């Protein structure tokens, strides 16, 4: 009898000592609480308030009249706003095409047999990433100067004065000039991702390809590129986000001109807010841009996830 009671007590004792699972997470939640509060005040509150005021004739510091979807209706008739998306399309296509340069640099760098030479060249290629973006933009603005710019001066000295242009002042070539800011586009995230991916491929794979007589171009299409598929999908998502948020370089060099040839949605939104003082309409443009960024990024991410799942199932 005594032994059975003791046995029951021994079984009940762990149950009494066992703490609810949620209590073990309380310290973690408390540790994250300050970060959540900061994000809520600095990030989420401005975003949510911007969406809220997009339905108002917003007058900061004064009374704001509720006007429903009038700001969004106005947006559909804004020709400059929709023209800015055509500019964004060209920027996105050019951004994807410019991956050729960092990809080529990564392929050449990974082929170096000397670890010391690879380190030196890798450092030289990555070092420009430390330069502030505003410095890079201003340097290119000096290069594009129609009178004393480096490009026109070099063309004139080579006897090609007929090719000199007002690079940022001509609507027909301003966007092209803007796209080439930062050429050859090696010092960036794309190069780091391509190079790190190639570096993590086992050397045995390359050695086996060499033994089989696989050429450099065929190895790129059959081995390197498929192994970079996940990273390429990530870069596509990041490029979509960066393209929709593009505006810093255009603001410094052209301010959206000439004749709106380099106008992008971010600049249109800023012009409406600070020049037109139409804060409610600017909030509607900002909300639309946010939703487009969210939708396109989700589509690209889900498409990549579906491809990866289908590949795994196909291997099975």
Order of alpha helices (4+ residues) and beta strands (2+ residues): alpha-alpha-alpha-beta-beta-alpha-alpha-alpha-alpha-alpha-alpha-alpha-alpha-alpha-alpha-alpha-alpha-alpha-alpha
